[in-house]
């Protein structure tokens, strides 16, 4: 394992919450990252026969650091009565393109990345009046977006790139009881 000699990270993040009505809450977030290795030299993976061959990766983006990320969440209270309340949430998350290798697009690593994608999720929750119990039904990745959570170049040893797929559309039920 090797460490980078130096890197710079600059960013900005903004969040806002807005109660549109007594029953409707909107939340949004936006992030921007500007990352760069300022000093990083690794083995040139395309000339493995000569271990002294190196490639200068200064200027490449850091691993798993998308330039832009964003989220939005909408909470709506559907019912509020003597026995409890029912709420509904819809949220979405966006990730810009990101690299899974410090090589970025050099040395045969051009595929070890994830292009920009967005995920949409939802949840409906019933809570008891004392909030001592709740039951939720939920769905994640509603649009069944295909994306990779991680990737690694295994060309030198195995002759292929490995991609770990992100979870597909999933559904579930959660129940909580506090005592």
N, C-alpha and C positions, 0 to 999 in steps of 0.2 A: 504494500500500500504506500502511496506517495501523497504528500500534502502539497497544496499550492503554496508558492512563495508569497503570494499576496493577491488580494482581490478588493474591489470596491463595490459597495452596494449603496444605492440611493433610492429612496422611495417616498411615496406619498399615499396616505390612506384617508378616506373620508367615509363617514357613516352618518346616516340621518334616520330618525324615527319620527313618524308623524301620525298622530291620532286624528284620522279624518272625521270620525264620528265616535260616539261612545262605544260602538260595537266593532269598528273597523280600524285596525292599526297597520300602517305600512312601514317597512324598514328596508333601507337600501344601503349598499356599501360598494365602494369602488377603490381598487388598489392599483398602483403603478410602481413597477420596479425597473431600475436600470442597473444591471449587474455586469461585472466584467472581471475576468482573471487578469491581474496586472503582471503576474509573474507565475508562469506554469510551463514546465517542460516535461513531456512524457515520452516514452518509447514510441518510435514510429512503427505502428502495427502493420504497415505494409511492407516493411523490410525486416522481418523477424530473424533472418539469417545473420544480420549484423546487429547485435544488442547495443552497440554504441550509437546507432542511428536514433536521433531524437527529433521531435517536432515541437516547435514553439507555439503554445496555445494561448499566449497573452492576447487579450482582446476578445476571447470567446466568452459567451454568456455562462453563468453558473448553472449547475445542474438543478432541475426542478424549480426554476425561477421564472414563471411566466411574466411577461412585461405587464399585461393587464389582467386583472381578475375582478369579478364583480358578483354581487348577489342581490336578490330582492326577496322579500318575504311579506306575505299578506296574511294577517290573522283576522278572522271574522267570528264574532259571537253569534251563533245561530239561535240559541235559546238560553234563557236564564230564568229558572223557576225555583219553587220551594224545595225541590229534591236535588238540584244540581244545575249544571250548565253544559252546553254543547258548543264546542268551538271547531273551526275548520281553518287549516293552514295550507297555503300553497307557497312553495319557494323554488327559486331557481338559482343555480350557481354557474358562472362562466369562468373558464380558464383559457388564456391565450396559449399560443404555441409554446412548448417548453422542451428543452433538451434533457435526455437522461444520461448523457455522457459529457465529460469535459471536452472531448474532441469536437463536439458540435457536428459540423458537416465535413470534418477533415478525417483522413485516414480510414475511409470505409465506414464511418459512423453516421452517414447522412440519414439513415433510416431510424436511428435510435433517438426518436423524438415522439412527441404527441402533438398533433395539430390542434388548433383551438376547438373547444367543444363546450356544450352547456348541458346541464342536467336539471330536470324538473321533478319535484317531489310533492307529495301531499299527505296530510294527516287529519283525521277527524277524531276528536277526543271528547268523551263524556267524563265529567268530574263530579263527584259527590259534593253536596252543599258545604261540607266541612273540609273538602279537599283531602279526605282520608283515603279515597280510592279513585282510580281512573281506569278507563278502558279506551284504547285507541285502535283504529284501523289505519293502515298507512300503505303507501306505494312509493317506491323510489325508482328513479330513472324512468319516469312515465313514457317518454318517447322511445325507450329502448335504444338509447344512443350507444353506439359501439366506440369504445375508447380503450386505451391502454393505460394502466396505472403505473407501469414500469416497463423498461426494456433494457436489454444488455446485448452487446455484440459478442457472440461466441464463435465468430468466423474462424479464428486461428486454431482453436482446439476442436471444434465440432462441425464447422462448416455452415452454421446458420445463426440467425439472430433470434433471440428469445424475447417474446412479448407476453407480459402478464395482463390479461384482459381485465378491464374494470367490470364490476358487477352489472349484469343485465337488469331488465325490469324485474323488480321484486315486490311482493306484497306481504303484509304481516299484520299481526294483532299483538298488542302489548296490554298487560294488565298490571296495575300497581295497587298495593294496599299498604298504608302506613299505620303502624301500631306503636 
